[in-house]
Amino acid sequence: MRKPLKITLTVIGIIVALPIALLSTTAIVNAVATKAELEAITPYGTLIPVAGKQMNVVDTGVRERGATGSETIVLLPGLGTAAPALDFAPLISELEDTHRVIAIEPFGTGLSDQTDVPRTAENITREIHEALQHLGLERYVLMGHSIAGIYALEYSRVVPDELIAFVGIDSSVPDQPGWDEPVPTSGLAELRDLGILRALTALSGDANTALPHDEKTKEQMRLLTTKNSVESTLLDEVTRSSENFANVSGESFPTDLPLLLFVADDASGDDVAGWLELHERQAASVDHGQVVSLAGEHYLHYTQSVRIASETAEFLAALATR
């Protein structure tokens, strides 16, 4: 009479053991693969000291100071960009013949160090400014994607005299619809360590396939995404995004700061109500503001880098003649 019970308990034990064994396997595979991937990352850019750590920057393009068209352009990434300098590669290639271009990789992204300093807009912009001071920059154009539009507001409040202009690439604006919706990040690090995220990524396919970058760059972007995307630094920035939006609610750029805002006509599929109008109002709040609507999705620098570079050059040339 006890045999059925024994068989039942055995079956239950197998059912419980299977997922445990599976998770153990995926965790081991993930650990081995992660080590191999870290070793496959190819260094690029230059590490500079910032806040007691190392921040990676890519500094390229023309270096002549004071010549027409040679303004320094500083590129700032959007939220969750794991390898900013590589992400901006198509745009850098279009800008570097006529401008000095500096792509900043904030802490927690690219080859920069991780940090436990809270990822508030204030801290992020202070670190970026320290990096630019280390490079000896006194005047420059900020060009930023997505949430960099929020950080640029903080930046323009702290050091307005250093900015020639702000150029937004489908940049975020204060009080945009959905700004206060929290982004769930709980448990992502654990899922990574168990190898579940790796398995899900393998099942969903390579998200970088359609990118305009060369194959080597796409592979490095994939490796750095695995390295950085669920580390505590980037997760903290994602978690604090609503807080960073709240801190600039109702704010605007200084009226004497020129704005050139590139806006995706698709709004990246997010269906943000009045996306173009929000940027038109922002441009109208300054003495010299311009909005350029471009066909495409949120990452306009993937598909519209030629147009972004040419429109930026024209905009800056016009400023120089004022």
Contacts in CASP RR format, 6 or more apart in sequence:
PFRMAT RR
TARGET T0000
AUTHOR 0000-0000-0000
METHOD contacts of the structure
MODEL  1
MRKPLKITLTVIGIIVALPIALLSTTAIVNAVATKAELEAITPYGTLIPV
AGKQMNVVDTGVRERGATGSETIVLLPGLGTAAPALDFAPLISELEDTHR
VIAIEPFGTGLSDQTDVPRTAENITREIHEALQHLGLERYVLMGHSIAGI
YALEYSRVVPDELIAFVGIDSSVPDQPGWDEPVPTSGLAELRDLGILRAL
TALSGDANTALPHDEKTKEQMRLLTTKNSVESTLLDEVTRSSENFANVSG
ESFPTDLPLLLFVADDASGDDVAGWLELHERQAASVDHGQVVSLAGEHYL
HYTQSVRIASETAEFLAALATR
23 194 0 8 1.000
23 195 0 8 1.000
23 196 0 8 1.000
26 194 0 8 1.000
26 195 0 8 1.000
26 196 0 8 1.000
26 198 0 8 1.000
26 199 0 8 1.000
27 193 0 8 1.000
27 194 0 8 1.000
27 195 0 8 1.000
29 195 0 8 1.000
29 198 0 8 1.000
30 192 0 8 1.000
30 193 0 8 1.000
30 194 0 8 1.000
30 195 0 8 1.000
30 198 0 8 1.000
33 198 0 8 1.000
34 226 0 8 1.000
34 227 0 8 1.000
37 223 0 8 1.000
37 226 0 8 1.000
37 227 0 8 1.000
38 223 0 8 1.000
38 227 0 8 1.000
40 223 0 8 1.000
41 111 0 8 1.000
41 220 0 8 1.000
41 223 0 8 1.000
41 224 0 8 1.000
41 227 0 8 1.000
42 220 0 8 1.000
43 111 0 8 1.000
44 56 0 8 1.000
44 58 0 8 1.000
44 85 0 8 1.000
44 86 0 8 1.000
44 111 0 8 1.000
44 220 0 8 1.000
45 56 0 8 1.000
45 57 0 8 1.000
45 58 0 8 1.000
45 59 0 8 1.000
45 85 0 8 1.000
45 111 0 8 1.000
46 56 0 8 1.000
46 57 0 8 1.000
46 58 0 8 1.000
46 59 0 8 1.000
47 54 0 8 1.000
47 55 0 8 1.000
47 56 0 8 1.000
47 111 0 8 1.000
47 112 0 8 1.000
48 54 0 8 1.000
48 55 0 8 1.000
48 56 0 8 1.000
48 57 0 8 1.000
48 131 0 8 1.000
48 134 0 8 1.000
48 135 0 8 1.000
49 55 0 8 1.000
49 134 0 8 1.000
50 107 0 8 1.000
50 127 0 8 1.000
50 130 0 8 1.000
50 131 0 8 1.000
50 134 0 8 1.000
51 115 0 8 1.000
51 117 0 8 1.000
51 126 0 8 1.000
51 127 0 8 1.000
51 130 0 8 1.000
53 107 0 8 1.000
53 112 0 8 1.000
53 113 0 8 1.000
53 115 0 8 1.000
54 112 0 8 1.000
54 113 0 8 1.000
55 104 0 8 1.000
55 105 0 8 1.000
55 106 0 8 1.000
55 107 0 8 1.000
55 112 0 8 1.000
55 113 0 8 1.000
55 127 0 8 1.000
55 131 0 8 1.000
56 85 0 8 1.000
56 105 0 8 1.000
56 110 0 8 1.000
56 111 0 8 1.000
56 112 0 8 1.000
57 85 0 8 1.000
57 102 0 8 1.000
57 103 0 8 1.000
57 104 0 8 1.000
57 105 0 8 1.000
57 131 0 8 1.000
57 135 0 8 1.000
58 85 0 8 1.000
58 92 0 8 1.000
58 101 0 8 1.000
58 102 0 8 1.000
58 103 0 8 1.000
58 105 0 8 1.000
59 100 0 8 1.000
59 101 0 8 1.000
59 102 0 8 1.000
59 135 0 8 1.000
60 92 0 8 1.000
60 96 0 8 1.000
60 100 0 8 1.000
60 101 0 8 1.000
60 102 0 8 1.000
61 95 0 8 1.000
61 96 0 8 1.000
61 97 0 8 1.000
61 99 0 8 1.000
61 100 0 8 1.000
61 101 0 8 1.000
62 70 0 8 1.000
62 96 0 8 1.000
62 97 0 8 1.000
62 98 0 8 1.000
62 99 0 8 1.000
62 100 0 8 1.000
63 70 0 8 1.000
63 100 0 8 1.000
64 70 0 8 1.000
68 317 0 8 1.000
68 320 0 8 1.000
69 98 0 8 1.000
69 99 0 8 1.000
69 313 0 8 1.000
69 316 0 8 1.000
69 317 0 8 1.000
69 320 0 8 1.000
70 98 0 8 1.000
70 99 0 8 1.000
70 100 0 8 1.000
71 99 0 8 1.000
71 100 0 8 1.000
71 139 0 8 1.000
71 140 0 8 1.000
71 141 0 8 1.000
71 164 0 8 1.000
71 316 0 8 1.000
72 99 0 8 1.000
72 100 0 8 1.000
72 101 0 8 1.000
72 102 0 8 1.000
72 137 0 8 1.000
72 139 0 8 1.000
72 140 0 8 1.000
72 141 0 8 1.000
73 95 0 8 1.000
73 99 0 8 1.000
73 100 0 8 1.000
73 101 0 8 1.000
73 102 0 8 1.000
73 140 0 8 1.000
73 141 0 8 1.000
73 143 0 8 1.000
73 167 0 8 1.000
73 312 0 8 1.000
74 102 0 8 1.000
74 104 0 8 1.000
74 128 0 8 1.000
74 132 0 8 1.000
74 137 0 8 1.000
74 140 0 8 1.000
74 141 0 8 1.000
74 142 0 8 1.000
74 143 0 8 1.000
75 84 0 8 1.000
75 85 0 8 1.000
75 88 0 8 1.000
75 91 0 8 1.000
75 92 0 8 1.000
75 101 0 8 1.000
75 102 0 8 1.000
75 103 0 8 1.000
75 104 0 8 1.000
75 143 0 8 1.000
75 144 0 8 1.000
75 145 0 8 1.000
76 84 0 8 1.000
76 104 0 8 1.000
76 106 0 8 1.000
76 128 0 8 1.000
76 142 0 8 1.000
76 143 0 8 1.000
76 144 0 8 1.000
76 145 0 8 1.000
76 148 0 8 1.000
76 149 0 8 1.000
76 151 0 8 1.000
76 152 0 8 1.000
77 84 0 8 1.000
77 87 0 8 1.000
77 88 0 8 1.000
77 104 0 8 1.000
77 105 0 8 1.000
77 106 0 8 1.000
77 109 0 8 1.000
77 144 0 8 1.000
77 145 0 8 1.000
77 146 0 8 1.000
77 148 0 8 1.000
78 84 0 8 1.000
78 144 0 8 1.000
78 145 0 8 1.000
78 146 0 8 1.000
78 147 0 8 1.000
78 148 0 8 1.000
79 146 0 8 1.000
79 147 0 8 1.000
79 237 0 8 1.000
79 238 0 8 1.000
79 241 0 8 1.000
80 109 0 8 1.000
80 229 0 8 1.000
80 234 0 8 1.000
80 237 0 8 1.000
80 238 0 8 1.000
81 87 0 8 1.000
81 109 0 8 1.000
81 145 0 8 1.000
82 109 0 8 1.000
82 110 0 8 1.000
82 221 0 8 1.000
82 224 0 8 1.000
82 225 0 8 1.000
82 227 0 8 1.000
82 228 0 8 1.000
82 229 0 8 1.000
82 234 0 8 1.000
83 105 0 8 1.000
83 109 0 8 1.000
83 110 0 8 1.000
83 220 0 8 1.000
83 221 0 8 1.000
83 224 0 8 1.000
83 225 0 8 1.000
83 228 0 8 1.000
84 103 0 8 1.000
84 104 0 8 1.000
84 105 0 8 1.000
84 106 0 8 1.000
84 109 0 8 1.000
84 110 0 8 1.000
85 92 0 8 1.000
85 103 0 8 1.000
85 105 0 8 1.000
85 110 0 8 1.000
86 110 0 8 1.000
86 213 0 8 1.000
86 217 0 8 1.000
86 220 0 8 1.000
86 221 0 8 1.000
86 224 0 8 1.000
87 221 0 8 1.000
87 301 0 8 1.000
88 103 0 8 1.000
88 301 0 8 1.000
89 213 0 8 1.000
89 217 0 8 1.000
90 212 0 8 1.000
90 213 0 8 1.000
90 301 0 8 1.000
90 302 0 8 1.000
90 305 0 8 1.000
91 301 0 8 1.000
91 305 0 8 1.000
91 308 0 8 1.000
91 309 0 8 1.000
92 101 0 8 1.000
92 103 0 8 1.000
93 305 0 8 1.000
94 305 0 8 1.000
94 306 0 8 1.000
94 308 0 8 1.000
94 309 0 8 1.000
95 101 0 8 1.000
95 309 0 8 1.000
95 312 0 8 1.000
98 309 0 8 1.000
98 313 0 8 1.000
99 313 0 8 1.000
102 132 0 8 1.000
102 135 0 8 1.000
102 137 0 8 1.000
102 140 0 8 1.000
104 128 0 8 1.000
104 131 0 8 1.000
104 132 0 8 1.000
105 111 0 8 1.000
105 112 0 8 1.000
106 112 0 8 1.000
106 124 0 8 1.000
106 127 0 8 1.000
106 128 0 8 1.000
107 113 0 8 1.000
107 114 0 8 1.000
107 115 0 8 1.000
107 117 0 8 1.000
107 127 0 8 1.000
107 233 0 8 1.000
108 114 0 8 1.000
108 115 0 8 1.000
108 228 0 8 1.000
108 231 0 8 1.000
108 233 0 8 1.000
108 234 0 8 1.000
109 228 0 8 1.000
109 233 0 8 1.000
109 234 0 8 1.000
110 224 0 8 1.000
110 227 0 8 1.000
110 228 0 8 1.000
111 224 0 8 1.000
114 231 0 8 1.000
114 232 0 8 1.000
114 233 0 8 1.000
115 233 0 8 1.000
116 232 0 8 1.000
116 233 0 8 1.000
117 123 0 8 1.000
117 127 0 8 1.000
118 236 0 8 1.000
118 240 0 8 1.000
119 233 0 8 1.000
119 236 0 8 1.000
119 237 0 8 1.000
119 240 0 8 1.000
120 240 0 8 1.000
120 243 0 8 1.000
120 244 0 8 1.000
120 247 0 8 1.000
121 150 0 8 1.000
121 151 0 8 1.000
121 153 0 8 1.000
121 154 0 8 1.000
121 244 0 8 1.000
121 247 0 8 1.000
121 248 0 8 1.000
122 154 0 8 1.000
122 247 0 8 1.000
124 151 0 8 1.000
124 237 0 8 1.000
125 151 0 8 1.000
125 154 0 8 1.000
125 155 0 8 1.000
125 158 0 8 1.000
126 158 0 8 1.000
128 151 0 8 1.000
128 155 0 8 1.000
129 155 0 8 1.000
129 158 0 8 1.000
129 159 0 8 1.000
132 140 0 8 1.000
132 162 0 8 1.000
137 162 0 8 1.000
138 162 0 8 1.000
139 162 0 8 1.000
139 163 0 8 1.000
139 164 0 8 1.000
140 162 0 8 1.000
140 163 0 8 1.000
140 164 0 8 1.000
141 163 0 8 1.000
141 164 0 8 1.000
141 165 0 8 1.000
141 166 0 8 1.000
141 167 0 8 1.000
141 312 0 8 1.000
141 316 0 8 1.000
142 148 0 8 1.000
142 152 0 8 1.000
142 155 0 8 1.000
142 163 0 8 1.000
142 165 0 8 1.000
142 166 0 8 1.000
142 167 0 8 1.000
143 166 0 8 1.000
143 167 0 8 1.000
143 168 0 8 1.000
143 169 0 8 1.000
143 312 0 8 1.000
144 152 0 8 1.000
144 166 0 8 1.000
144 167 0 8 1.000
144 168 0 8 1.000
144 169 0 8 1.000
144 171 0 8 1.000
145 168 0 8 1.000
145 169 0 8 1.000
145 170 0 8 1.000
145 171 0 8 1.000
145 299 0 8 1.000
145 300 0 8 1.000
145 301 0 8 1.000
146 169 0 8 1.000
146 170 0 8 1.000
146 171 0 8 1.000
146 172 0 8 1.000
146 298 0 8 1.000
147 171 0 8 1.000
147 172 0 8 1.000
147 241 0 8 1.000
147 244 0 8 1.000
148 168 0 8 1.000
148 169 0 8 1.000
148 171 0 8 1.000
148 172 0 8 1.000
149 166 0 8 1.000
149 168 0 8 1.000
149 171 0 8 1.000
149 172 0 8 1.000
149 173 0 8 1.000
150 172 0 8 1.000
150 174 0 8 1.000
150 244 0 8 1.000
150 245 0 8 1.000
150 248 0 8 1.000
151 244 0 8 1.000
152 166 0 8 1.000
152 168 0 8 1.000
152 171 0 8 1.000
152 253 0 8 1.000
153 174 0 8 1.000
153 248 0 8 1.000
153 251 0 8 1.000
153 252 0 8 1.000
153 253 0 8 1.000
154 247 0 8 1.000
154 248 0 8 1.000
155 163 0 8 1.000
156 163 0 8 1.000
156 166 0 8 1.000
156 253 0 8 1.000
156 254 0 8 1.000
156 257 0 8 1.000
157 251 0 8 1.000
160 254 0 8 1.000
160 257 0 8 1.000
163 257 0 8 1.000
164 258 0 8 1.000
164 316 0 8 1.000
164 319 0 8 1.000
165 257 0 8 1.000
165 258 0 8 1.000
165 259 0 8 1.000
165 260 0 8 1.000
165 315 0 8 1.000
165 316 0 8 1.000
165 319 0 8 1.000
166 253 0 8 1.000
166 257 0 8 1.000
166 258 0 8 1.000
166 259 0 8 1.000
166 260 0 8 1.000
167 259 0 8 1.000
167 260 0 8 1.000
167 261 0 8 1.000
167 262 0 8 1.000
167 312 0 8 1.000
167 315 0 8 1.000
168 259 0 8 1.000
168 260 0 8 1.000
168 261 0 8 1.000
168 262 0 8 1.000
169 262 0 8 1.000
169 300 0 8 1.000
169 301 0 8 1.000
169 308 0 8 1.000
170 262 0 8 1.000
170 263 0 8 1.000
170 264 0 8 1.000
170 267 0 8 1.000
170 268 0 8 1.000
170 298 0 8 1.000
170 299 0 8 1.000
170 300 0 8 1.000
171 261 0 8 1.000
171 279 0 8 1.000
172 179 0 8 1.000
172 245 0 8 1.000
173 278 0 8 1.000
173 279 0 8 1.000
173 282 0 8 1.000
174 245 0 8 1.000
174 248 0 8 1.000
174 249 0 8 1.000
174 250 0 8 1.000
174 251 0 8 1.000
174 252 0 8 1.000
175 245 0 8 1.000
175 249 0 8 1.000
175 250 0 8 1.000
176 245 0 8 1.000
176 272 0 8 1.000
176 275 0 8 1.000
176 278 0 8 1.000
177 272 0 8 1.000
177 273 0 8 1.000
177 274 0 8 1.000
178 272 0 8 1.000
179 242 0 8 1.000
179 245 0 8 1.000
179 246 0 8 1.000
180 242 0 8 1.000
180 245 0 8 1.000
180 246 0 8 1.000
181 242 0 8 1.000
182 239 0 8 1.000
182 242 0 8 1.000
183 238 0 8 1.000
183 239 0 8 1.000
183 241 0 8 1.000
183 242 0 8 1.000
185 235 0 8 1.000
185 238 0 8 1.000
185 239 0 8 1.000
188 197 0 8 1.000
188 230 0 8 1.000
188 235 0 8 1.000
189 230 0 8 1.000
189 231 0 8 1.000
189 232 0 8 1.000
189 235 0 8 1.000
191 197 0 8 1.000
191 230 0 8 1.000
192 198 0 8 1.000
192 230 0 8 1.000
197 230 0 8 1.000
198 226 0 8 1.000
206 222 0 8 1.000
208 218 0 8 1.000
208 221 0 8 1.000
208 222 0 8 1.000
209 218 0 8 1.000
211 218 0 8 1.000
211 221 0 8 1.000
211 302 0 8 1.000
212 302 0 8 1.000
212 303 0 8 1.000
213 221 0 8 1.000
228 234 0 8 1.000
252 282 0 8 1.000
252 285 0 8 1.000
252 286 0 8 1.000
253 259 0 8 1.000
253 282 0 8 1.000
253 285 0 8 1.000
253 286 0 8 1.000
254 286 0 8 1.000
255 285 0 8 1.000
255 286 0 8 1.000
255 287 0 8 1.000
256 286 0 8 1.000
256 287 0 8 1.000
257 286 0 8 1.000
258 286 0 8 1.000
258 287 0 8 1.000
258 288 0 8 1.000
258 289 0 8 1.000
258 315 0 8 1.000
258 319 0 8 1.000
259 282 0 8 1.000
259 283 0 8 1.000
259 286 0 8 1.000
259 288 0 8 1.000
259 289 0 8 1.000
259 290 0 8 1.000
260 289 0 8 1.000
260 290 0 8 1.000
260 292 0 8 1.000
260 311 0 8 1.000
260 312 0 8 1.000
260 315 0 8 1.000
261 279 0 8 1.000
261 282 0 8 1.000
261 283 0 8 1.000
261 289 0 8 1.000
261 290 0 8 1.000
261 291 0 8 1.000
261 292 0 8 1.000
262 292 0 8 1.000
262 294 0 8 1.000
262 300 0 8 1.000
262 304 0 8 1.000
262 308 0 8 1.000
262 311 0 8 1.000
263 275 0 8 1.000
263 276 0 8 1.000
263 279 0 8 1.000
263 291 0 8 1.000
263 292 0 8 1.000
263 293 0 8 1.000
263 294 0 8 1.000
264 275 0 8 1.000
264 293 0 8 1.000
264 294 0 8 1.000
264 296 0 8 1.000
264 297 0 8 1.000
264 298 0 8 1.000
264 300 0 8 1.000
265 276 0 8 1.000
265 293 0 8 1.000
265 294 0 8 1.000
265 295 0 8 1.000
265 296 0 8 1.000
266 295 0 8 1.000
266 296 0 8 1.000
266 297 0 8 1.000
266 298 0 8 1.000
267 275 0 8 1.000
267 298 0 8 1.000
268 297 0 8 1.000
268 298 0 8 1.000
268 299 0 8 1.000
269 297 0 8 1.000
269 298 0 8 1.000
270 298 0 8 1.000
272 278 0 8 1.000
276 291 0 8 1.000
276 293 0 8 1.000
279 291 0 8 1.000
280 291 0 8 1.000
283 289 0 8 1.000
283 290 0 8 1.000
283 291 0 8 1.000
288 319 0 8 1.000
288 322 0 8 1.000
290 315 0 8 1.000
292 307 0 8 1.000
292 311 0 8 1.000
294 300 0 8 1.000
294 304 0 8 1.000
294 307 0 8 1.000
294 308 0 8 1.000
295 304 0 8 1.000
296 303 0 8 1.000
296 304 0 8 1.000
297 303 0 8 1.000
300 308 0 8 1.000
301 308 0 8 1.000
END
